[in-house]
Amino acid sequence: MNISNYFSPTYAVARQKFLDACNALEIPVENHLNDEAKGAEGEELYMDVARIGPINASKVLIISSGTHGGEGFCGSGVQVGMLQNDMFTKLPQDTAVLLIHAINPYGFSHVRRVNENNIDLNRNFLDYSKGLPENPAYADVHPLIIPDDWDGPARAAADTKIEDYIADKGLSTYQAAVSGGQHIHEDGIFFGGFGPSWTNKTLRNVVSKHAGSSKHLALLDFHTGLGPYGHGEPIYVGNPEGLSRAMEWYGDDVTSPEAGTSSSAVVRGTIDNGVTQMAPNASHTCVAIEYGTLPVIEVLNALRADNWLYVKGDKDSEQGKAIKKQVRDAFYCDADDWKEMIWTRGISMIQMALVGLNKA
Ligand SMILES: [Zn+2]
């Protein structure tokens, strides 16, 4: 068993490994084509969905990767490794597992957090009939986020103002202003969109079909970029009533942005909203596993650089290539020790989810 081999250097390779591993076990896979975009190598983009377990199972565990595009290297590696080791064939009774590979295939392929419309999908799952939420704190920092140049005086001036902002208000206030989600600037970062994205609609259909009548639904959504290097923080998301259940299943280190115990700021429009609405009669235990890569300010800077590159830069320039590497490094530590930490914690969390679901 070579853990590093579960992980892939590109979306296309990751997808092929996932499909091959499912094929070897004769697990059927649904391929949902995103016809609104193409991949970095011109390839077709798919959200692939594999279901294991009885069709009428009342307990369903959803394990998803790539909600934030390039963060998908991590979750894909765990999904592929568990398939290659045939770790889903002996499921508890009345239990199904739904593996969703590349919730945001555009971002995975292009190694971006956002989708083809610059939308952060974990800010997109809102009830749009109620109007768009406001984030005036983001509006204040938006002009600093996209300076006119990246290596010149405009950037230097913007950076000074950001440093002043952090010195005055604190890093966590800056993080909340920037990453809480915004629906004003479609060329900005952490933009949640003006309506449901392709992923939003597709994911809802998938959950409705495979878990719509479930009685107990658990979600483990894999992320990277927050917290200490390689550490997997279980962040509880969703209805408050499920938090104590999540702590029973996964232990006391389950954190909650609302309670201020998480490395994540409080955010709106996360995918669990869509998942839980499509399984309305189930109990919901939704957790994001967040693995650390680089310090948070470096991750935020990388996302800012990525946004600048696509709005004002040239991807094919030397500067563009350097930014692409910076962004990739913020999502994915291509190192054996990091992958081992991802893997060990990942399978442990999934096993705890299956035990917990079976007690539900
Ligand atoms: Zn993420």
Boltz pocket constraint, residues with backbone or C-beta under 6 A from the ligand:
constraints:
  - pocket:
      binder: B
      contacts: [[A, 68], [A, 71], [A, 222], [A, 223], [A, 224], [A, 225]]
      max_distance: 6.0
